Amino acid sequence: MKIAIIGTGNLGLSIAKGILNTNGATSMYLTRKNIESIKQYEKYGNVNVTSDNREAVGKSDILIFAVQPGHFKKILEEVKDLLNDKHVIISTITGFSIERIEEIIGANHYIIRSMPNTAISVGKSMTCICSNELGKKRTELAKAIFNRMGHTMEIPEDQMQAATVICASGIAFWMRLIRATTQGAIQLGFDAKDAQELAMYTCSGAANLLIQSDSHPEKEIDRVTTPKGCTIEGLNEMEHQGLSSSLIRGIVASYDKINQIKKS
């Protein structure tokens, strides 16, 4: 596959790393205004680094856009005359609807919106995907790309804002929970390095337990709580302090904010 990543910032670079680490491209173009910080990726041999978006589009079939929302319209207008029936347009732009993309380049293109997260760089992204009517013919291709770097779910476009909060912002939420667990472990006597290792692998184990067993969190909680035990004591204290409600309120606040951004 000939892939171009237009806008190689944090997310674009994470996608590039994920694709390259799984040998998912025959050739790749990476674009950025200042290319010095990504020049080292040319060591892969099949990677070309350029500040010329038109060059990247003209020499690629799959176009993954990872630019800032305010720049997306201008970039699409810059390259739309180069788009042909082979191009698959994959947007990772928050709040930029398929309808707006079609207004700029036309509806006669394979247009897909995807929302990965930065765990894509280590092959563990949760990526949500939706498309326009024509793009449905290429959603399996998009899923094949992103499944190499984690897990995908096809959803209606009207759920993409919520998916952004749960999956993309969600990385930060889980990092904060891991950090808090690390701090708790330090208070109990572990040094910082060991404390973080304990927190990371316990978090990873909990998620994989649910994934591989197709179980429910409460079922797994019941397996490790005993009457008058330390686990239920800790869980109840966390709930008394508002753990679940504060997490849910944070998710809703993030969702409200992203909808404000969409309207602005």
Phi and psi in degrees as GROMACS dihedral restraints (atoms count N, CA, C in turn):
[ dihedral_restraints ]
;  ai    aj    ak    al  type     phi  dphi    fc
    3     4     5     6     1   -96.3    20    10
    4     5     6     7     1   107.1    20    10
    6     7     8     9     1  -114.4    20    10
    7     8     9    10     1   136.4    20    10
    9    10    11    12     1  -118.7    20    10
   10    11    12    13     1   134.5    20    10
   12    13    14    15     1  -109.9    20    10
   13    14    15    16     1   110.3    20    10
   15    16    17    18     1   -92.8    20    10
   16    17    18    19     1   105.6    20    10
   18    19    20    21     1   100.9    20    10
   19    20    21    22     1    82.8    20    10
   21    22    23    24     1   -97.0    20    10
   22    23    24    25     1    67.4    20    10
   24    25    26    27     1   -88.2    20    10
   25    26    27    28     1  -149.1    20    10
   27    28    29    30     1   -60.5    20    10
   28    29    30    31     1   -51.0    20    10
   30    31    32    33     1   -69.8    20    10
   31    32    33    34     1   -46.1    20    10
   33    34    35    36     1   -58.3    20    10
   34    35    36    37     1   -39.9    20    10
   36    37    38    39     1   -68.8    20    10
   37    38    39    40     1   -37.6    20    10
   39    40    41    42     1   -62.2    20    10
   40    41    42    43     1   -42.8    20    10
   42    43    44    45     1   -63.3    20    10
   43    44    45    46     1   -44.5    20    10
   45    46    47    48     1   -58.8    20    10
   46    47    48    49     1   -45.9    20    10
   48    49    50    51     1   -60.8    20    10
   49    50    51    52     1   -43.6    20    10
   51    52    53    54     1   -62.1    20    10
   52    53    54    55     1   -43.3    20    10
   54    55    56    57     1   -67.0    20    10
   55    56    57    58     1   -45.4    20    10
   57    58    59    60     1   -66.0    20    10
   58    59    60    61     1   -38.4    20    10
   60    61    62    63     1   -68.5    20    10
   61    62    63    64     1   -18.1    20    10
   63    64    65    66     1  -112.2    20    10
   64    65    66    67     1    13.9    20    10
   66    67    68    69     1    52.8    20    10
   67    68    69    70     1    44.3    20    10
   69    70    71    72     1   -90.3    20    10
   70    71    72    73     1     7.4    20    10
   72    73    74    75     1  -141.8    20    10
   73    74    75    76     1   139.3    20    10
   75    76    77    78     1   -78.1    20    10
   76    77    78    79     1   -32.9    20    10
   78    79    80    81     1  -148.2    20    10
   79    80    81    82     1   153.4    20    10
   81    82    83    84     1  -143.2    20    10
   82    83    84    85     1   134.4    20    10
   84    85    86    87     1  -109.3    20    10
   85    86    87    88     1   133.0    20    10
   87    88    89    90     1  -116.5    20    10
   88    89    90    91     1   126.7    20    10
   90    91    92    93     1  -116.8    20    10
   91    92    93    94     1   146.8    20    10
   93    94    95    96     1  -167.5    20    10
   94    95    96    97     1   148.2    20    10
   96    97    98    99     1   -60.5    20    10
   97    98    99   100     1   -51.2    20    10
   99   100   101   102     1  -102.8    20    10
  100   101   102   103     1   105.1    20    10
  102   103   104   105     1   -87.2    20    10
  103   104   105   106     1    -6.7    20    10
  105   106   107   108     1   -59.6    20    10
  106   107   108   109     1   -36.8    20    10
  108   109   110   111     1   -73.4    20    10
  109   110   111   112     1   -11.6    20    10
  111   112   113   114     1  -120.6    20    10
  112   113   114   115     1     5.3    20    10
  114   115   116   117     1   -57.1    20    10
  115   116   117   118     1   -30.5    20    10
  117   118   119   120     1   -64.0    20    10
  118   119   120   121     1   -16.6    20    10
  120   121   122   123     1   -74.6    20    10
  121   122   123   124     1   -11.2    20    10
  123   124   125   126     1   -68.7    20    10
  124   125   126   127     1   -12.6    20    10
  126   127   128   129     1   -64.2    20    10
  127   128   129   130     1   -19.5    20    10
  129   130   131   132     1   -69.0    20    10
  130   131   132   133     1   -16.1    20    10
  132   133   134   135     1    89.4    20    10
  133   134   135   136     1   -45.3    20    10
  135   136   137   138     1   -97.0    20    10
  136   137   138   139     1    13.0    20    10
  138   139   140   141     1  -109.7    20    10
  139   140   141   142     1   131.7    20    10
  141   142   143   144     1  -116.2    20    10
  142   143   144   145     1   130.5    20    10
  144   145   146   147     1  -107.8    20    10
  145   146   147   148     1   129.3    20    10
  147   148   149   150     1  -152.9    20    10
  148   149   150   151     1   157.9    20    10
  150   151   152   153     1   -98.9    20    10
  151   152   153   154     1     3.5    20    10
  153   154   155   156     1   -98.5    20    10
  154   155   156   157     1    99.9    20    10
  156   157   158   159     1   -62.4    20    10
  157   158   159   160     1   -35.0    20    10
  159   160   161   162     1   -66.2    20    10
  160   161   162   163     1   -38.7    20    10
  162   163   164   165     1   -61.5    20    10
  163   164   165   166     1   -45.0    20    10
  165   166   167   168     1   -63.7    20    10
  166   167   168   169     1   -43.5    20    10
  168   169   170   171     1   -65.8    20    10
  169   170   171   172     1   -43.5    20    10
  171   172   173   174     1   -64.7    20    10
  172   173   174   175     1   -24.2    20    10
  174   175   176   177     1  -110.7    20    10
  175   176   177   178     1    16.3    20    10
  177   178   179   180     1  -134.8    20    10
  178   179   180   181     1   160.2    20    10
  180   181   182   183     1  -107.1    20    10
  181   182   183   184     1   -36.6    20    10
  183   184   185   186     1  -107.7    20    10
  184   185   186   187     1   119.4    20    10
  186   187   188   189     1  -111.7    20    10
  187   188   189   190     1   112.4    20    10
  189   190   191   192     1  -104.4    20    10
  190   191   192   193     1   113.9    20    10
  192   193   194   195     1   -95.7    20    10
  193   194   195   196     1   123.8    20    10
  195   196   197   198     1  -133.7    20    10
  196   197   198   199     1    42.3    20    10
  198   199   200   201     1   -93.8    20    10
  199   200   201   202     1   172.9    20    10
  201   202   203   204     1   -67.9    20    10
  202   203   204   205     1   144.2    20    10
  204   205   206   207     1   -52.3    20    10
  205   206   207   208     1   -38.1    20    10
  207   208   209   210     1   -68.5    20    10
  208   209   210   211     1   -16.7    20    10
  210   211   212   213     1  -100.3    20    10
  211   212   213   214     1   -13.2    20    10
  213   214   215   216     1   -63.9    20    10
  214   215   216   217     1   -45.8    20    10
  216   217   218   219     1   -58.5    20    10
  217   218   219   220     1   -47.0    20    10
  219   220   221   222     1   -62.1    20    10
  220   221   222   223     1   -40.8    20    10
  222   223   224   225     1   -67.7    20    10
  223   224   225   226     1   -41.8    20    10
  225   226   227   228     1   -60.6    20    10
  226   227   228   229     1   -42.5    20    10
  228   229   230   231     1   -64.3    20    10
  229   230   231   232     1   -32.9    20    10
  231   232   233   234     1   -67.2    20    10
  232   233   234   235     1   -32.1    20    10
  234   235   236   237     1  -113.9    20    10
  235   236   237   238     1    -2.1    20    10
  237   238   239   240     1   -62.3    20    10
  238   239   240   241     1   -28.6    20    10
  240   241   242   243     1   -71.4    20    10
  241   242   243   244     1   -14.2    20    10
  243   244   245   246     1   -90.4    20    10
  244   245   246   247     1   -12.8    20    10
  246   247   248   249     1   -72.8    20    10
  247   248   249   250     1   135.8    20    10
  249   250   251   252     1  -131.9    20    10
  250   251   252   253     1  -174.1    20    10
  252   253   254   255     1   -74.8    20    10
  253   254   255   256     1    -2.6    20    10
  255   256   257   258     1   -91.9    20    10
  256   257   258   259     1   -20.2    20    10
  258   259   260   261     1   -74.0    20    10
  259   260   261   262     1   136.4    20    10
  261   262   263   264     1  -112.7    20    10
  262   263   264   265     1   119.5    20    10
  264   265   266   267     1   -97.3    20    10
  265   266   267   268     1   118.1    20    10
  267   268   269   270     1  -116.8    20    10
  268   269   270   271     1   114.6    20    10
  270   271   272   273     1  -101.4    20    10
  271   272   273   274     1   134.1    20    10
  273   274   275   276     1  -109.1    20    10
  274   275   276   277     1    17.6    20    10
  276   277   278   279     1   -81.3    20    10
  277   278   279   280     1   121.5    20    10
  279   280   281   282     1   -64.4    20    10
  280   281   282   283     1   129.9    20    10
  282   283   284   285     1    77.3    20    10
  283   284   285   286     1     1.7    20    10
  285   286   287   288     1  -100.6    20    10
  286   287   288   289     1   104.8    20    10
  288   289   290   291     1   -73.1    20    10
  289   290   291   292     1   160.5    20    10
  291   292   293   294     1   -60.7    20    10
  292   293   294   295     1   -38.5    20    10
  294   295   296   297     1   -58.5    20    10
  295   296   297   298     1   -42.0    20    10
  297   298   299   300     1   -66.9    20    10
  298   299   300   301     1   -38.0    20    10
  300   301   302   303     1   -63.7    20    10
  301   302   303   304     1   -44.1    20    10
  303   304   305   306     1   -63.2    20    10
  304   305   306   307     1   -34.3    20    10
  306   307   308   309     1   -62.2    20    10
  307   308   309   310     1   -29.5    20    10
  309   310   311   312     1   -88.6    20    10
  310   311   312   313     1   -44.9    20    10
  312   313   314   315     1  -112.0    20    10
  313   314   315   316     1    -7.4    20    10
  315   316   317   318     1    97.6    20    10
  316   317   318   319     1   157.6    20    10
  318   319   320   321     1   -86.0    20    10
  319   320   321   322     1    -3.4    20    10
  321   322   323   324     1   -89.0    20    10
  322   323   324   325     1    39.1    20    10
  324   325   326   327     1  -133.9    20    10
  325   326   327   328     1   154.8    20    10
  327   328   329   330     1   -76.9    20    10
  328   329   330   331     1   104.8    20    10
  330   331   332   333     1  -115.4    20    10
  331   332   333   334     1   125.4    20    10
  333   334   335   336     1  -130.2    20    10
  334   335   336   337     1   135.0    20    10
  336   337   338   339     1  -102.6    20    10
  337   338   339   340     1   135.9    20    10
  339   340   341   342     1  -131.6    20    10
  340   341   342   343     1   147.8    20    10
  342   343   344   345     1  -129.3    20    10
  343   344   345   346     1    87.0    20    10
  345   346   347   348     1   -85.5    20    10
  346   347   348   349     1   179.0    20    10
  348   349   350   351     1  -127.0    20    10
  349   350   351   352     1   174.7    20    10
  351   352   353   354     1   -67.8    20    10
  352   353   354   355     1   -12.1    20    10
  354   355   356   357     1   -67.7    20    10
  355   356   357   358     1    -4.9    20    10
  357   358   359   360     1   -61.5    20    10
  358   359   360   361     1   -26.7    20    10
  360   361   362   363     1   -69.4    20    10
  361   362   363   364     1   -17.0    20    10
  363   364   365   366     1  -117.2    20    10
  364   365   366   367     1    16.8    20    10
  366   367   368   369     1    74.6    20    10
  367   368   369   370     1    26.3    20    10
  369   370   371   372     1  -131.0    20    10
  370   371   372   373     1    29.3    20    10
  372   373   374   375     1   -75.3    20    10
  373   374   375   376     1   147.8    20    10
  375   376   377   378     1  -102.1    20    10
  376   377   378   379     1   110.3    20    10
  378   379   380   381     1  -115.8    20    10
  379   380   381   382     1   124.8    20    10
  381   382   383   384     1  -100.0    20    10
  382   383   384   385     1   143.8    20    10
  384   385   386   387     1  -134.6    20    10
  385   386   387   388     1   139.3    20    10
  387   388   389   390     1  -144.3    20    10
  388   389   390   391     1   169.9    20    10
  390   391   392   393     1  -152.5    20    10
  391   392   393   394     1   168.2    20    10
  393   394   395   396     1   -80.8    20    10
  394   395   396   397     1  -179.2    20    10
  396   397   398   399     1   -61.7    20    10
  397   398   399   400     1   -45.6    20    10
  399   400   401   402     1   -67.8    20    10
  400   401   402   403     1   -35.2    20    10
  402   403   404   405     1   -64.4    20    10
  403   404   405   406     1   -18.5    20    10
  405   406   407   408     1   -59.3    20    10
  406   407   408   409     1   -25.0    20    10
  408   409   410   411     1   -72.8    20    10
  409   410   411   412     1   -12.5    20    10
  411   412   413   414     1  -121.8    20    10
  412   413   414   415     1     7.8    20    10
  414   415   416   417     1   -66.5    20    10
  415   416   417   418     1   -33.9    20    10
  417   418   419   420     1   -65.2    20    10
  418   419   420   421     1   -34.3    20    10
  420   421   422   423     1   -65.0    20    10
  421   422   423   424     1   -46.4    20    10
  423   424   425   426     1   -61.9    20    10
  424   425   426   427     1   -42.7    20    10
  426   427   428   429     1   -64.2    20    10
  427   428   429   430     1   -36.9    20    10
  429   430   431   432     1   -63.0    20    10
  430   431   432   433     1   -38.3    20    10
  432   433   434   435     1   -64.6    20    10
  433   434   435   436     1   -51.2    20    10
  435   436   437   438     1   -77.9    20    10
  436   437   438   439     1   -24.8    20    10
  438   439   440   441     1   -67.5    20    10
  439   440   441   442     1   -22.3    20    10
  441   442   443   444     1   -67.6    20    10
  442   443   444   445     1   -15.5    20    10
  444   445   446   447     1  -125.3    20    10
  445   446   447   448     1    27.5    20    10
  447   448   449   450     1   141.1    20    10
  448   449   450   451     1  -132.8    20    10
  450   451   452   453     1  -132.1    20    10
  451   452   453   454     1   142.1    20    10
  453   454   455   456     1  -120.2    20    10
  454   455   456   457     1   156.1    20    10
  456   457   458   459     1  -141.6    20    10
  457   458   459   460     1   128.6    20    10
  459   460   461   462     1   -88.3    20    10
  460   461   462   463     1   127.2    20    10
  462   463   464   465     1  -134.1    20    10
  463   464   465   466     1   163.4    20    10
  465   466   467   468     1   -67.6    20    10
  466   467   468   469     1   152.1    20    10
  468   469   470   471     1   -62.3    20    10
  469   470   471   472     1   -31.4    20    10
  471   472   473   474     1   -69.9    20    10
  472   473   474   475     1    -3.4    20    10
  474   475   476   477     1  -103.6    20    10
  475   476   477   478     1     2.9    20    10
  477   478   479   480     1   -67.9    20    10
  478   479   480   481     1   -34.3    20    10
  480   481   482   483     1   -63.3    20    10
  481   482   483   484     1   -44.0    20    10
  483   484   485   486     1   -65.7    20    10
  484   485   486   487     1   -39.0    20    10
  486   487   488   489     1   -63.7    20    10
  487   488   489   490     1   -34.7    20    10
  489   490   491   492     1   -60.8    20    10
  490   491   492   493     1   -42.3    20    10
  492   493   494   495     1   -66.8    20    10
  493   494   495   496     1   -47.8    20    10
  495   496   497   498     1   -71.1    20    10
  496   497   498   499     1   -39.5    20    10
  498   499   500   501     1   -97.5    20    10
  499   500   501   502     1   -43.1    20    10
  501   502   503   504     1   -85.7    20    10
  502   503   504   505     1   -58.8    20    10
  504   505   506   507     1   -63.0    20    10
  505   506   507   508     1   -28.4    20    10
  507   508   509   510     1   -57.8    20    10
  508   509   510   511     1   -29.9    20    10
  510   511   512   513     1   -57.3    20    10
  511   512   513   514     1   -45.4    20    10
  513   514   515   516     1   -65.0    20    10
  514   515   516   517     1   -38.6    20    10
  516   517   518   519     1   -61.9    20    10
  517   518   519   520     1   -45.5    20    10
  519   520   521   522     1   -68.1    20    10
  520   521   522   523     1   -35.1    20    10
  522   523   524   525     1   -61.0    20    10
  523   524   525   526     1   -39.7    20    10
  525   526   527   528     1   -66.1    20    10
  526   527   528   529     1   -38.5    20    10
  528   529   530   531     1   -66.5    20    10
  529   530   531   532     1   -39.7    20    10
  531   532   533   534     1   -65.3    20    10
  532   533   534   535     1   -40.5    20    10
  534   535   536   537     1   -62.4    20    10
  535   536   537   538     1   -42.6    20    10
  537   538   539   540     1   -64.0    20    10
  538   539   540   541     1   -40.6    20    10
  540   541   542   543     1   -63.0    20    10
  541   542   543   544     1   -39.5    20    10
  543   544   545   546     1   -60.9    20    10
  544   545   546   547     1   -44.9    20    10
  546   547   548   549     1   -63.0    20    10
  547   548   549   550     1   -38.1    20    10
  549   550   551   552     1   -63.9    20    10
  550   551   552   553     1   -40.9    20    10
  552   553   554   555     1   -64.9    20    10
  553   554   555   556     1   -36.9    20    10
  555   556   557   558     1   -63.6    20    10
  556   557   558   559     1   -41.4    20    10
  558   559   560   561     1   -63.8    20    10
  559   560   561   562     1   -27.5    20    10
  561   562   563   564     1   -86.0    20    10
  562   563   564   565     1    -0.2    20    10
  564   565   566   567     1   118.5    20    10
  565   566   567   568     1    -4.9    20    10
  567   568   569   570     1   -81.6    20    10
  568   569   570   571     1   148.8    20    10
  570   571   572   573     1   -74.4    20    10
  571   572   573   574     1   166.0    20    10
  573   574   575   576     1   -59.8    20    10
  574   575   576   577     1   -42.7    20    10
  576   577   578   579     1   -64.6    20    10
  577   578   579   580     1   -48.0    20    10
  579   580   581   582     1   -65.2    20    10
  580   581   582   583     1   -37.7    20    10
  582   583   584   585     1   -61.7    20    10
  583   584   585   586     1   -44.8    20    10
  585   586   587   588     1   -66.0    20    10
  586   587   588   589     1   -39.9    20    10
  588   589   590   591     1   -61.3    20    10
  589   590   591   592     1   -43.2    20    10
  591   592   593   594     1   -61.0    20    10
  592   593   594   595     1   -44.5    20    10
  594   595   596   597     1   -66.7    20    10
  595   596   597   598     1   -45.0    20    10
  597   598   599   600     1   -61.9    20    10
  598   599   600   601     1   -49.9    20    10
  600   601   602   603     1   -75.1    20    10
  601   602   603   604     1   -26.9    20    10
  603   604   605   606     1   -69.4    20    10
  604   605   606   607     1   -41.2    20    10
  606   607   608   609     1   -62.1    20    10
  607   608   609   610     1   -47.0    20    10
  609   610   611   612     1   -60.6    20    10
  610   611   612   613     1   -41.8    20    10
  612   613   614   615     1   -64.5    20    10
  613   614   615   616     1   -40.0    20    10
  615   616   617   618     1   -63.0    20    10
  616   617   618   619     1   -45.2    20    10
  618   619   620   621     1   -64.5    20    10
  619   620   621   622     1   -45.5    20    10
  621   622   623   624     1   -67.6    20    10
  622   623   624   625     1   -29.9    20    10
  624   625   626   627     1   -61.0    20    10
  625   626   627   628     1   -43.4    20    10
  627   628   629   630     1   -69.8    20    10
  628   629   630   631     1   -41.9    20    10
  630   631   632   633     1   -63.6    20    10
  631   632   633   634     1   -47.1    20    10
  633   634   635   636     1   -81.3    20    10
  634   635   636   637     1   -25.6    20    10
  636   637   638   639     1   -98.4    20    10
  637   638   639   640     1    -9.3    20    10
  639   640   641   642     1    53.8    20    10
  640   641   642   643     1    39.2    20    10
  642   643   644   645     1   -95.0    20    10
  643   644   645   646     1  -178.0    20    10
  645   646   647   648     1  -114.2    20    10
  646   647   648   649     1   143.3    20    10
  648   649   650   651     1   -52.1    20    10
  649   650   651   652     1   -42.7    20    10
  651   652   653   654     1   -65.1    20    10
  652   653   654   655     1   -33.8    20    10
  654   655   656   657     1   -63.8    20    10
  655   656   657   658     1   -42.3    20    10
  657   658   659   660     1   -71.9    20    10
  658   659   660   661     1   -33.1    20    10
  660   661   662   663     1   -62.7    20    10
  661   662   663   664     1   -43.9    20    10
  663   664   665   666     1   -60.0    20    10
  664   665   666   667     1   -30.4    20    10
  666   667   668   669     1   -71.2    20    10
  667   668   669   670     1   -21.7    20    10
  669   670   671   672     1  -114.2    20    10
  670   671   672   673     1     7.7    20    10
  672   673   674   675     1  -109.2    20    10
  673   674   675   676     1   133.1    20    10
  675   676   677   678     1  -121.4    20    10
  676   677   678   679     1   153.9    20    10
  678   679   680   681     1   -54.3    20    10
  679   680   681   682     1   129.6    20    10
  681   682   683   684     1    61.4    20    10
  682   683   684   685     1    20.9    20    10
  684   685   686   687     1   -87.8    20    10
  685   686   687   688     1   175.7    20    10
  687   688   689   690     1   -73.4    20    10
  688   689   690   691     1   -29.5    20    10
  690   691   692   693     1   -68.5    20    10
  691   692   693   694     1   -47.7    20    10
  693   694   695   696     1   -67.9    20    10
  694   695   696   697     1   -31.2    20    10
  696   697   698   699     1   -62.1    20    10
  697   698   699   700     1   -46.4    20    10
  699   700   701   702     1   -66.9    20    10
  700   701   702   703     1   -43.9    20    10
  702   703   704   705     1   -60.6    20    10
  703   704   705   706     1   -44.6    20    10
  705   706   707   708     1   -64.5    20    10
  706   707   708   709     1   -39.5    20    10
  708   709   710   711     1   -64.7    20    10
  709   710   711   712     1   -40.7    20    10
  711   712   713   714     1   -60.8    20    10
  712   713   714   715     1   -41.5    20    10
  714   715   716   717     1   -70.2    20    10
  715   716   717   718     1   -36.2    20    10
  717   718   719   720     1   -60.4    20    10
  718   719   720   721     1   -32.7    20    10
  720   721   722   723     1   -87.9    20    10
  721   722   723   724     1    -0.5    20    10
  723   724   725   726     1    91.8    20    10
  724   725   726   727     1    28.3    20    10
  726   727   728   729     1   -56.2    20    10
  727   728   729   730     1   -58.6    20    10
  729   730   731   732     1   -64.9    20    10
  730   731   732   733     1   -44.8    20    10
  732   733   734   735     1   -66.5    20    10
  733   734   735   736     1   -37.8    20    10
  735   736   737   738     1   -69.4    20    10
  736   737   738   739     1   -36.0    20    10
  738   739   740   741     1   -65.6    20    10
  739   740   741   742     1   -45.7    20    10
  741   742   743   744     1   -63.6    20    10
  742   743   744   745     1   -42.0    20    10
  744   745   746   747     1   -64.3    20    10
  745   746   747   748     1   -36.6    20    10
  747   748   749   750     1   -64.8    20    10
  748   749   750   751     1   -41.5    20    10
  750   751   752   753     1   -62.9    20    10
  751   752   753   754     1   -44.4    20    10
  753   754   755   756     1   -66.5    20    10
  754   755   756   757     1   -39.5    20    10
  756   757   758   759     1   -63.1    20    10
  757   758   759   760     1   -40.4    20    10
  759   760   761   762     1   -64.2    20    10
  760   761   762   763     1   -40.3    20    10
  762   763   764   765     1   -65.2    20    10
  763   764   765   766     1   -41.7    20    10
  765   766   767   768     1   -61.7    20    10
  766   767   768   769     1   -39.7    20    10
  768   769   770   771     1   -66.5    20    10
  769   770   771   772     1   -43.4    20    10
  771   772   773   774     1   -66.0    20    10
  772   773   774   775     1   -29.7    20    10
  774   775   776   777     1   -72.7    20    10
  775   776   777   778     1   -30.8    20    10
  777   778   779   780     1   -66.0    20    10
  778   779   780   781     1   -41.5    20    10
  780   781   782   783     1   -61.9    20    10
  781   782   783   784     1   -40.6    20    10
  783   784   785   786     1   -62.3    20    10
  784   785   786   787     1   -37.4    20    10
  786   787   788   789     1   -77.7    20    10
  787   788   789   790     1   -25.1    20    10
